[in-house]
Amino acid sequence: MAKVKAKTKRSPVAKKTAKVSSPALEKAQAALAKVEKESAAAAKVAAAAKKKAAAATKAAAKAKTAAAKKTAAAAKAAAKKASAKAASTAAKVRTAAARMKAVEAVAKAAAKKAADEAKAQATLDKAVKAFTANFKKKQAKAAATKAAKAAKKAAAKAKADAKKAAAKAKAEAKKLAAKKKLAEKKAAAKAKAAAKKAAAKAKAAKKKAPAKKAPAKKAPAKKKVAAKKAPAKKKVAAKKAPAKKAAAKKAPAKKKVAAKKAPAKKKAVAKKR
């Protein structure tokens, strides 16, 4: 069968006590050490005296003499005195130990108080640090929010300004385009009117221009006077052709002259006969 290992019990771990040091505690420890040394020496002396007294008492019992009895009594007295001294020094040791414990307790209390104060201060510092960090974080967040709002506002303003500028530019462009269009329209109308006027002028000039002369046929010698006068009449008629109404008025005048002159010729012929 397999051997079962016995479980070893672990000794309880002694609580670590913080070492305390103070001038009063050091003094109390020194006094205790001194008294303990004295007590140890007194205890040795008392033990030796007791041993000596026991031996003297035994010797006196055997000898049964007055000297032996006296020696035994002296030894007993010395042992009693040594025991008293040992008891006194033991009491002193107890007192010194109690004093040292009291001083140690005070020192421990002071050390604990200092440690608690340091711990409280550390906790307070930590809390202050955390509060400062949190406050700074909040401040930074508020500043960032404010900056973001300002940036958003600036962006909105810039957008509005850009939109306004674009609208203004568009309106100006539209105005310029309308002005240009109107100018072009006016120029076109002016050009059209000028062209129309030029065409009318050309047409009028064409109408005023003299008709091409037809080659004159050679007439007999007798009709030379008539042939010469005929073109002259045509030229006058050709020049006055545009004013039709004036030509119409002058036609009857010519007839009147011809009518008046005809009888004059007849009278002249009659006189000559």
C-alpha positions as CSV (number, residue, x, y, z in Angstrom):
1,M,0.0,0.0,0.0
2,A,1.1,3.5,-0.8
3,K,2.3,5.5,2.1
4,V,0.1,8.5,2.9
5,K,2.2,11.6,3.6
6,A,1.3,13.2,6.8
7,K,0.2,16.8,6.5
8,T,2.5,19.0,8.4
9,K,0.9,21.8,10.3
10,R,2.1,25.2,9.4
11,S,3.1,27.3,12.3
12,P,1.1,30.6,12.5
13,V,2.9,33.4,10.9
14,A,3.9,36.0,13.5
15,K,2.5,39.4,12.9
16,K,5.2,41.8,11.8
17,T,5.3,44.6,14.3
18,A,6.7,47.9,13.1
19,K,9.9,48.8,15.0
20,V,9.4,51.9,17.0
21,S,12.3,54.1,18.1
22,S,12.3,57.2,20.3
23,P,14.8,58.7,22.8
24,A,12.5,57.9,25.8
25,L,12.1,54.3,24.6
26,E,15.8,53.9,24.2
27,K,16.4,55.2,27.7
28,A,13.7,52.9,29.2
29,Q,15.3,49.9,27.3
30,A,18.7,50.8,28.7
31,A,17.3,51.1,32.2
32,L,15.6,47.7,31.9
33,A,18.7,46.1,30.6
34,K,20.7,47.4,33.6
35,V,18.1,46.3,36.1
36,E,17.8,42.9,34.5
37,K,21.6,42.5,34.8
38,E,21.5,43.5,38.4
39,S,18.6,41.1,39.0
40,A,20.5,38.3,37.4
41,A,23.5,39.0,39.6
42,A,21.3,39.2,42.8
43,A,19.6,36.0,41.9
44,K,22.9,34.2,41.5
45,V,24.1,35.6,44.9
46,A,20.8,34.6,46.5
47,A,21.0,31.1,45.1
48,A,24.6,30.8,46.3
49,A,23.6,32.1,49.8
50,K,20.7,29.6,50.0
51,K,23.1,26.8,49.0
52,K,25.6,27.9,51.7
53,A,22.9,28.3,54.3
54,A,21.6,24.8,53.6
55,A,25.1,23.3,53.8
56,A,25.8,25.2,57.1
57,T,22.5,24.1,58.6
58,K,23.3,20.4,57.7
59,A,26.8,20.8,59.2
60,A,25.4,22.3,62.4
61,A,22.9,19.5,62.7
62,K,25.7,17.0,62.5
63,A,28.1,18.8,64.7
64,K,25.6,20.1,67.2
65,T,28.0,22.8,68.4
66,A,27.3,26.4,69.2
67,A,29.8,27.6,66.5
68,A,28.2,25.4,63.8
69,K,24.8,26.7,64.9
70,K,26.1,30.3,64.8
71,T,27.6,29.8,61.3
72,A,24.3,28.2,60.1
73,A,22.3,31.2,61.5
74,A,24.6,33.7,59.8
75,A,24.4,31.7,56.5
76,K,20.6,31.7,56.8
77,A,20.6,35.5,57.4
78,A,22.9,36.1,54.4
79,A,20.7,33.9,52.3
80,K,17.6,35.8,53.4
81,K,19.3,39.1,52.7
82,A,20.4,37.9,49.3
83,S,16.9,36.7,48.5
84,A,15.4,40.0,49.6
85,K,17.9,41.9,47.3
86,A,17.1,39.5,44.5
87,A,13.3,40.1,45.0
88,S,13.9,43.8,45.1
89,T,15.9,43.8,41.9
90,A,13.2,41.5,40.3
91,A,10.6,44.1,41.3
92,K,12.8,46.8,39.8
93,V,13.0,44.7,36.6
94,R,9.2,44.4,36.5
95,T,8.9,48.2,37.1
96,A,11.4,48.9,34.4
97,A,9.7,46.5,32.0
98,A,6.3,48.1,32.7
99,R,7.8,51.5,32.2
100,M,9.5,50.4,29.0
101,K,6.2,48.9,27.8
102,A,4.4,52.1,28.6
103,V,7.0,54.2,26.7
104,E,6.8,51.7,23.8
105,A,3.1,52.0,23.8
106,V,3.3,55.8,23.7
107,A,5.9,55.6,21.0
108,K,3.8,53.1,19.0
109,A,0.8,55.3,19.5
110,A,2.8,58.3,18.3
111,A,4.1,56.3,15.4
112,K,0.6,55.1,14.6
113,K,-0.7,58.6,14.8
114,A,2.1,59.8,12.5
115,A,1.4,56.9,10.1
116,D,-2.3,57.6,10.2
117,E,-1.7,61.3,9.6
118,A,0.7,60.4,6.7
119,K,-1.9,58.0,5.4
120,A,-4.7,60.6,5.7
121,Q,-2.4,63.2,4.1
122,A,-1.6,60.8,1.3
123,T,-5.3,60.0,0.9
124,L,-6.1,63.7,0.9
125,D,-3.3,64.4,-1.6
126,K,-4.6,61.6,-3.8
127,A,-8.1,63.0,-3.6
128,V,-6.9,66.5,-4.3
129,K,-4.9,65.2,-7.3
130,A,-7.9,63.3,-8.6
131,F,-10.1,66.3,-8.1
132,T,-7.6,68.6,-9.8
133,A,-7.2,66.1,-12.7
134,N,-11.0,65.7,-13.0
135,F,-11.4,69.5,-12.8
136,K,-8.7,70.1,-15.5
137,K,-10.3,67.4,-17.6
138,K,-13.7,69.1,-17.3
139,Q,-12.1,72.4,-18.0
140,A,-10.4,71.0,-21.1
141,K,-13.6,69.4,-22.2
142,A,-15.5,72.7,-21.7
143,A,-12.8,74.6,-23.5
144,A,-12.9,72.0,-26.3
145,T,-16.7,72.3,-26.5
146,K,-16.4,76.1,-26.5
147,A,-13.7,76.0,-29.2
148,A,-15.9,73.5,-31.2
149,K,-18.9,75.8,-30.9
150,A,-16.8,78.8,-31.9
151,A,-15.4,76.9,-34.9
152,K,-18.9,75.8,-35.9
153,K,-20.1,79.3,-35.6
154,A,-17.2,80.6,-37.6
155,A,-17.7,77.9,-40.2
156,A,-21.5,78.8,-40.4
157,K,-20.6,82.5,-40.7
158,A,-18.0,81.8,-43.4
159,K,-20.5,79.6,-45.2
160,A,-23.2,82.4,-45.0
161,D,-20.6,85.0,-46.1
162,A,-19.6,82.7,-49.0
163,K,-23.2,82.1,-49.9
164,K,-23.9,85.9,-49.7
165,A,-20.8,86.7,-51.8
166,A,-21.8,84.0,-54.3
167,A,-25.3,85.4,-54.5
168,K,-23.9,88.9,-54.9
169,A,-21.5,87.7,-57.6
170,K,-24.3,85.8,-59.3
171,A,-26.6,88.9,-59.2
172,E,-23.8,91.1,-60.5
173,A,-23.0,88.6,-63.2
174,K,-26.7,88.4,-64.1
175,K,-26.9,92.2,-64.1
176,L,-23.8,92.4,-66.3
177,A,-25.2,89.7,-68.6
178,A,-28.6,91.6,-68.8
179,K,-26.7,94.9,-69.5
180,K,-24.6,93.2,-72.1
181,K,-27.6,91.6,-73.7
182,L,-29.4,95.0,-73.7
183,A,-26.3,96.6,-75.2
184,E,-26.1,93.9,-77.8
185,K,-29.8,94.3,-78.5
186,K,-29.4,98.0,-78.8
187,A,-26.4,97.6,-81.0
188,A,-28.2,95.1,-83.2
189,A,-31.2,97.4,-83.4
190,K,-28.9,100.3,-84.2
191,A,-27.1,98.2,-86.9
192,K,-30.4,97.1,-88.3
193,A,-31.7,100.7,-88.4
194,A,-28.4,101.8,-90.0
195,A,-28.6,99.0,-92.5
196,K,-32.3,99.9,-93.2
197,K,-31.4,103.6,-93.6
198,A,-28.4,102.7,-95.9
199,A,-30.7,100.5,-98.0
200,A,-33.3,103.3,-98.2
201,K,-30.6,105.7,-99.1
202,A,-29.2,103.4,-101.7
203,K,-32.7,102.8,-103.1
204,A,-33.3,106.6,-103.3
205,A,-29.9,107.1,-104.9
206,K,-30.7,104.4,-107.4
207,K,-34.0,106.1,-108.2
208,K,-32.3,109.6,-108.6
209,A,-29.5,108.2,-110.9
210,P,-30.1,109.4,-114.7
211,A,-31.3,106.8,-117.2
212,K,-28.9,105.5,-119.8
213,K,-29.0,107.7,-123.0
214,A,-30.2,105.8,-126.1
215,P,-28.0,106.3,-129.2
216,A,-29.6,109.2,-131.2
217,K,-30.6,108.4,-134.7
218,K,-29.4,110.7,-137.4
219,A,-32.4,112.7,-138.7
220,P,-32.7,114.7,-141.9
221,A,-31.0,118.1,-142.0
222,K,-34.3,119.9,-141.6
223,K,-35.2,118.3,-138.3
224,K,-31.9,119.2,-136.6
225,V,-33.5,121.8,-134.3
226,A,-36.2,119.4,-133.3
227,A,-33.7,116.7,-132.7
228,K,-31.6,118.9,-130.4
229,K,-34.5,120.2,-128.3
230,A,-36.0,116.7,-127.8
231,P,-33.2,115.5,-125.4
232,A,-33.4,118.7,-123.4
233,K,-37.0,118.1,-122.6
234,K,-36.3,114.5,-121.7
235,K,-33.5,115.5,-119.3
236,V,-35.9,117.9,-117.4
237,A,-38.5,115.2,-117.3
238,A,-36.0,112.6,-116.0
239,K,-34.8,114.9,-113.2
240,K,-38.3,115.8,-112.0
241,A,-39.5,112.2,-112.2
242,P,-39.4,111.5,-108.4
243,A,-41.8,114.4,-107.7
244,K,-44.7,113.0,-109.7
245,K,-47.2,115.6,-108.4
246,A,-45.1,118.5,-109.6
247,A,-44.8,117.0,-113.0
248,A,-48.5,116.6,-113.2
249,K,-49.0,120.2,-112.3
250,K,-46.5,121.5,-114.9
251,A,-48.0,119.5,-117.8
252,P,-51.1,121.7,-118.2
253,A,-48.8,124.8,-118.0
254,K,-46.9,123.6,-121.1
255,K,-50.2,123.1,-122.9
256,K,-51.3,126.7,-122.1
257,V,-48.1,128.1,-123.5
258,A,-48.5,126.1,-126.6
259,A,-52.1,127.2,-127.0
260,K,-51.2,130.9,-126.5
261,K,-48.3,130.8,-128.9
262,A,-50.2,129.1,-131.7
263,P,-52.5,131.9,-132.5
264,A,-49.6,134.4,-132.3
265,K,-47.9,132.6,-135.1
266,K,-51.1,132.7,-137.2
267,K,-51.4,136.5,-136.6
268,A,-47.9,137.0,-137.8
269,V,-48.6,135.0,-141.0
270,A,-51.7,137.0,-141.6
271,K,-49.9,140.4,-141.3
272,K,-47.2,139.3,-143.7
273,R,-49.7,138.4,-146.4
